[in-house]
Amino acid sequence: MKIKKINKTLLSIIVLSVLLAATMGYVIFDIVSEAKLAEQQQIYQEGAAYGYELAISEISRLAGSCQKVPLTYMNQTIELADLSCLQAQQ
């Protein structure tokens, strides 16, 4: 009788230990995945901001040197120019 009771208790402890380890592994995996995702989002946002900054500086540089800058959005294109350049040409 004692042997069966010990075996059941030992089996229960082993099963619960395995379940606890699996749960802890899942939680750790989830935390690491969330941290990596947050890091990737931060890198993406920094890259987008840098791209916007480069685009604006290039548009400003070209327009400031009295060149027309074509800007296209969807199917519409406009030309951007510095007003002081247009006034100087007249």
N, C-alpha and C positions, 0 to 999 in steps of 0.2 A: 504494500500500500504506500509506504514512504517513497519507494523508488518511482512509482507512477506520479505521485504528487510533486516530487522534485523535478521530474522530467517535464511535467506540465508547466511548472513555475519557470524552469530554465528555458523552455521553449517560448513561453510568453515574454520573458525578458529579452531573448534574442530577437523575436519578432518586433517588439517595441523599440529595441535599439536600432534595428535596421530601418524601421519607419521614421524614427527620429533623425537618423543620419540622412535619409533621403529627403526629408523635409528641410533640414538645415542646408543640404546641398542645393536644393531648389531655391531657397531664400537667398543664399549667397550668389548663385547664378543670376537671379533676378536683380539683385543690387548691382552687381558688376555690369550687367547688360544696360541698366538704366544709366549708370555713370558713363559708359561708353557712348550711349545715345546722346546724352547731354553734352559731352565733349564734341561729338560730331556736329551737333546743331550749333554750338558756339563757333566752331571753325567755319561752318557754312555761312553763318551770319557775318563773321569778320571778313570772309572773302567777298560776300555780296557788298558790304559797305566799302571795301577797298575798290571793287569794280565800279561802284557808283562814283566814288571820289575820282578815279582815273577818267571816267567818261566826262564828268563835269569839267575837270581841269583841261581836258583835250578840247572840248567844245569851246570853253572860254578862251583858250589859246588861239584856236583857229578863228573864232569870231573877232577876237581882239586884233588879229593881224589882217583884218579887212577881207577875210575869205568867207564865202557863204558856206554854211554848214548844213547839209541835208539831214533832217531828222525824220525817220520813218517809224510810224506806229500803226500796226495792223496794215490797212491798205492805204493809209494817208501819209503823204510826205510833205513836209514843209521845209523851207530854207530859213535858217537863222543867220542873222547878220547884225553887227554892231551898228547902232543908229548913228554914232558919231562918224563912222566910215561912210554911211550913206549921205549924211549931210555934207561931208567934205567933198564928195564927188559932184555935188550940184553946184 
